[in-house]
């Protein structure tokens, strides 16, 4: 067990401090896709259900394992020679993030479907580039410091992440409100300037990338295959992505017809919309998957490369933990954050529906709330070092279930500033503890031989189901109301407690 003095002293390690700035860079894009964008769309006259569907733009976070092998093994041309494998990819993804944010800024969703589609594509590009940045930062974090520092590196990363979220969440709301955009008084120029400012904040991450050193093992770039092979790999990935987007967009008319038809049968429009949109999403994913399978069949992608990129990291995980324990670990990863993410997608719209002003949301939820998350993150990291990751993982999951129930009270009482402060304090403090322990937990599960790929699989699985459900949160609320929605969101976290209890019997790595 680590002493309290050692735990606090580790906070001053250079690698730990570096993660603060990388966390900030990773935290900026997220709310520009989720909550801030949701409020922008609502002020522009987009309905609640459509606004929450935009959260699917961040599904790149949930499928980043698809292109993780490219990022992991292929040095970026020219830049890789000077910056190293990890730093070059981080820099490229940061530049792509800035350009995507700027593209969103020059798009006015109130002008009709064409502009709304451009906004959707820009949001998808932002999700993709941000997810790429996350892949490389996660690999950098795991490779750049020993295991004993991982919990605190997770804490400082989360702290920076939350600060970035304060800037892109509360900051964007403050700026947009100051410049004159409100729910009943939409001002596109206010949001355009706001997103331009958010893009400029990414320069902090760019500066960090240029200043830091590459992990020692990546200074000499090692690749298993020629760049040409990985480039073909990347081409197929891009084709699959464009096909996914094309199929999803082109199916709009037929999906509308099916929604109307199913509504007549079920006599429930919201539930019908939910089912058809889910079918539409999975059909687009199926087409993208078939393209990847076909590329292997025609040998455009060598089967050996596919096995090394996808099969080997997965088989290594099952070999190290055994099939039964490995499956329970994957279930835990897939469910651990489901309650928070599903609730978080619609949270800003919920506050707005309760008549909280944008300034109040920015002050209490985005600023004060995220400060509490940062406090919880540092507390979670220190507690994990002292008492073990699994114990704090369980504590975080339990607190998440309890605190999410508090949103039911808020939905019942309505506009109440003291109650909002109380709910946000409890929810964000517990979220910080849970997140710090969870990131450290995922780092412990990762084999350094497959750093980027395995962690990408874990983090993708972590967000996949929650984000799919979150995209329908607006429709679900329309159907059952906020109170029942928050009850369901909280109960989703109960199975997590049972899984952790089981895993704790067989997984013993806290002592190492």
N, C-alpha and C positions, 0 to 999 in steps of 0.2 A: 504494500500500500504506500502511495506517495505522500510525503508530508505536505502540509498547507504551504510552507515556505517555498518548497521546490515547485509546487504548482503555480504559485504567483510569479516566481522568478522566470519560469519558462515563457511567460507572456512577452518578455523582452527579447526573445530569440529573433534574429533578423528574418528568418523564414516565416515565423508566426506573424510578424508585423507586415510582411509582404502580402500575406493573404487578406489583410484588411483592405488594401487597395484593389486587389483582384476581386474581392467580394463586392466592393463598390461598383466596379465595372460590370459585374454580372448582375447586380441588382437593378441597374438603370432600366434595361429593356423590359423587364417582366411586367410591371404595372402599366407600361405604355401599350401593352397588348391587352391586359386584363382590365383592371378597375378604371384607370384614367381614360382609356379608350371607350369603355362602357358608358361613362358619364358624357364624354364628347358625343357619342352616337345618340344618346338619349336627348341631349340638348339640341341635336340636329334633327330631331323628330323621328328617329328610328325606334321601333317598338321594343319592349323589354326582352321578348323572346329572341328577336333577331340580334339584339345587342349582346346577349350572353353567348349566342352561337359563335361570335367572333373570338371567343376564348379558344376555339379550335385552331386558330392561327398559331397557337403555341404548341400544337401537337408535335412539332418538330422536336420538342424536349422529350417526348415519349417515344420517338422513333430514331433518336440520334445514334443508337447502336448500329443502324444500317450503314452509316458512313463513318463510324468511329474507326474501322480498320484503315481507311484511307488516311485519316488524320493521324493515326497511330504510327503507321509504317512509312508513309510517303512524305519525304521532306518537301516543303514548299519550294518550287523552283526559284533559284537565285537567292531569295531571302533566307532559305534554310542554310545556305553556305555561310552566311554572315551572322545570323541570329541563333541558329540551332533549330532542331526539330520542333520543340514545344513553343518557343518564343515566336517563331515565324508564323505558325498557325494562329496563335493568339492575336498577333498584330493584324493579320489579314481578316480575321473574324471581327475584330473591333472596327476596322474601317468599313466592313460590310454593314455592321450595326448602325454606324453613323449615317451611311447613305440610305438605309432603309427607313430610319427615323425621319430624315429629311424628305423622303418620298411621301411618307404619311402626312408630313406637315404641309405639303403643297397640294393635298387632296381634300376637297370639301364634300363630305358624305351627304350633305343636304341637297346637292345638285342632282341627285337621281341615281339610278342603278349603275350607270357607267362609272361614275366617281366612286360609288360604294364598292364596286368590284376591284377598282384600282387600289382602294384602301385595303381591301381584303388581301390582295396579292402583296402589297407592301408589308402588311402585318405578318403574312406567311414568311416573307423574306427576312423580316426581323426575327421571327421565331426560329428560323433555320440558322441564321448567322449567330444568334445568341446561344442556341443550343450547341453549335460548334465551339464557341468560346468556352462554354461550360465543360465540354469534353476535354479540351486541352488543359484548362485550369485544374480540373480534377486530377488529371494525370500528373501535372506539374506538382501539385500539392503532395500527392502520395510518394512521388519519386524524390522530392527535394529535402525530405527530413525523415528521421527515424520514427518508428511506431509510437514511441513515448510522447512525441510532440503532436500526433495526429488529432487528438481530442481538442487541444487548444488551438491548433491551426483551423480546425472546424469551427471553433467558437469565434475566432477573429474573422474568418471568412464570412460567417453568418452575420457578425456585427457589421462588417463592411457592406454585405448584401442588404441588410436592413437600412443602413444609411443611404445606400443607393435607392432603395424603395421609398424612403422618406423624400428624397429629392424628386424622384419621378412620380411619386404618389401625391404626397402633401404639396410638394413644390409645384408640380404642374397644376394642381387645383388652385393654389394661391395665385399663381401667375395668371391663369385663365380667368379667374374671378376678378383679379385686379384690373385686367385689361378689358373687362366688361361683358364676359359671357356667363349667362345664368340660364336656369331651366326654362324660364319664360322669356328670355331675351338672348337668343343665340347669336354669337359673334364669331364667325369663322376666323377672322384675323387674329383674335385672341388665342385660339387653339393653334394656329399656324406658328405664331411666334413662340408659344409655349413648347411645342415639339422641336423647334429649331434650337432653343436653349437647352433642352434635354439632350439633344445630339451633341452639343458642345461639351457637356459634362463628361462624355465618354473619352475626352482627351486626357483625363486623369488616368484612365486605364492604359491608354496608349503610352503615356509617359512612364508608367510603371513597367510596362513590357520592355521598353528601351533601356531602362536603368538596371533591371535585375540581371542576374547571371543564369545561364542555362544549367539544369541539373547535370552533374558530372558525367553520368552515363550517356547523356544525349549530346555531348559535345562532339563525339565521333558518331556520325550518323550510320546506322546499320539498317540495311533493307534486305528482305528475303527474296524479292523479285525486282525486275527492272521497273523503272518509272512508267514505261509504256503499258505494262500490265495493270498497274494501279490506275493509270489514266483511263484505260478502257473500263475498269471497275467504276470509276467516277462517272463516266459517260452514261453507263447503264443506270446508275443511280439518278442522274439528272433526268433521263428519259422517263424513268418510273415516276418521278416526282411530277413532271409536267403532265403525264398521262393521268395521274391521280387528280390533279387540279382540273384538267380538261374534262374528265369523266364527271367529277363532282359538279362543275359549273354547267356542263351541257345537259345534265339530268334535271335541271331546275323545273322545266315545263312539265315533264312527266311526273316528277315528284309532287307538283301542285295538283295534278289530276288525281294521283293516287291518294293524296291527303283528303281531297274532297270526297272521293269514293269511300274511303275508310271511315270518314266522319259520318257519312250517311248510315253506314253499317253499325258503328259503335256508338253513335250519337255523342261523341266526345272529341272535339276538335283538337284540344291540347294534347291529349294522349295519342291521337292519330298522327299529329305532326311529329311527336316524339318518335314513334315507331318508324315512320317513313324516312325521317332524317337519319335515324340510326342505320336503317337498311341502305340508304344512299351512301353513307360514310363507308360501310363495310364493303359495298360493291366497288367503290373507288379503290379501296385498299386491295381488294382481290385482283383487280386489273393490274395494279402496280406490282403485286407479287408475281403474277403470271409472266410479266415482262422479265423479271429477274430470273425466274425458272427457265424461260425460253432462252435467255442469253447463255445459260449454262449448257442447255441441250445443244445449241448450235456452236458451242465452244468459243463464243466470243469472250466469255470469262472461263478461265480454266477451273475445273473442279477442285484441283489441289489448292488453289488460292482461296476458293470459297470455304473449303474445309479448314484451312489454317486461320482464316479470318473470323469465321463464325462457329464452326463445330469445335475446334480445339479449346477456345476459352470456356465454352459451355461444359465440355467433357471434363476439363480440368476442375471446374467447380464441383461437379458431381463426384469426381474421384476423391477429392479432398474431404468432402463432408458425407459422402454416402447418399444414395438416392432418397431415402426417407427424410433425413434431416435437411438435405438440399431443397426438397420440395417445400418443406415447412418454412425454410428461410426465404424462398421465393414468394410464398404466400404472405409472409410478414412484410416483405419489401413492397409488394403490390398493394397492401391494405393499410400500411402504417399511417400514411398521410391522407387517406381518402376523406375522412371527416373534415379536416381543415380546408383541403383544396375545393371540395364541392361547395362548402359554405362560403369560401372566400370569393368565388367567381361572382356571386350575386350580392355580396355584402354591401358594396357601395350603393347599388341600386336600392337595396333594403333601407339603408340610412336615408337616402333621398326620399323614398316613399313614406318614411316616418316624419318627413318635413325638416330634417336636419339640413342646414345650409351647407354649401360647398366649403365655406370657411370653417365651419364647425367640424365637418368631416375631416378636413385637412389638419386641423389643430389637434383634435382628440384621437381620431382613428389613425391617421397617417403619421403624425409627428409623435405625440405622446405614446400612442400604441406601439410604434416601432422602437421607440426608446426602451419601453418595457421588454420588447422582444430581445433587444441587444443585451439588456441586463440578464434576462433569462438565458441567452446564449452563453454568456461568460460563466454564469452560474452552472449551466449544464456541462460545460467543458471542464471546469474545476472539479465538480462533483464526479464526473466520469473518470478523471485521473485518480481521484482519491478512493472511490467506492466501486469502480468498474462500470463499463459501458452498459452491460445488460441490465443492471439494477436501475440505472437512470433512464434507460430506454423504457422500462416498464412504468416508472414514475411518470415520464412524459406522456405515455399513452393513456394512463389513468386520468391525469389532469386534463387532457384534451377532451375526453368523454364528458367529464364533469363540467368543465367551463363552457363547452359548446351548448349545454343545456340552458345556460344563462341567457342566450339569445332568444329563447322562448319567452322569458320574462320581458325582455325588451320589446318583443313583438306584441305582447299583451298590453303593456303600459304605454307604449307609443313614445312620443317625444318626451324625453326625460334626461337632461344633461348629467345629473349625478349618477343615475343608473348606467348611462352610456360609459362614463369614466370607470365605473366599477367593472362592468362587463369587459371592456377593453383591457383593463389592468390584468384581470385574471386570465383572459384568453391569450394575450400576447406573452405574458410571463411564462405560462405553461408551454406555449408554442416554441419559445426560445430554448427552453430546457430540452424539449423533445427533439428539436431540429439538430442541436449540437450533438446529442447522444446518437442520433440516427446517422448523421454524416460520418461520425467516428466509427460507428458500427459497420457501415458499408465499406469504409476504408480498410477495416480489419479483415473483411471477407475477400478483399481483392488480392489476387496474386500479381506481384510486380512484373511477372513475365507477360501478363496480358493487361497491363494497367488501364489503358484508355478504354479498351473494348469491354472488359468485365465491369468496370465502374459505369460505363455508358449503359450497359444492359441493366444494371441495378437501378440507376437513376431513371432510365426510361420506363422500366416496369413500375417504379414508384409513382409515376405521374399518369400512366396510360389510362387506367380505369377511372381515377378521379377526374381527369380532364374531360373524358368522354361524358361522364355523368354531369360534370360542371357545365358543359355546353347546353345541357337540357334543363339547367336549374331554373331558368326563367319560365319555361313551359310547365315544370313541376309546380312551381309556386302559383302560377295561374290556375292550376288544377286543384291544389290542396291547401293553399294558403301558407303564409310564413311560419306560423306556429307549428304545424304538422311537419313542415319541411325541416325545421331546425331539430325537431325530435328525431326524425329519421337520420339526419346528418350525424347526430350524436350517437345514435345506436349503431351506426356503421363502424364506430370505433371499438365496440365491445369485443368482437371476435379477435381483434388485435391482442387484447389482454390475455386471452386463452392461448394464442399461438406463442407469445413471448414466454408464458409460464411453461409450456411444453419445451421450447427451445432451450431454456435455461437449465433444464435437466441434463442436456447432452452436449451443449456448446460451452467449452471452458477455455476462453482465451483472455479473460480479464486479468489472469494472474501473470501473463507473459509480458 
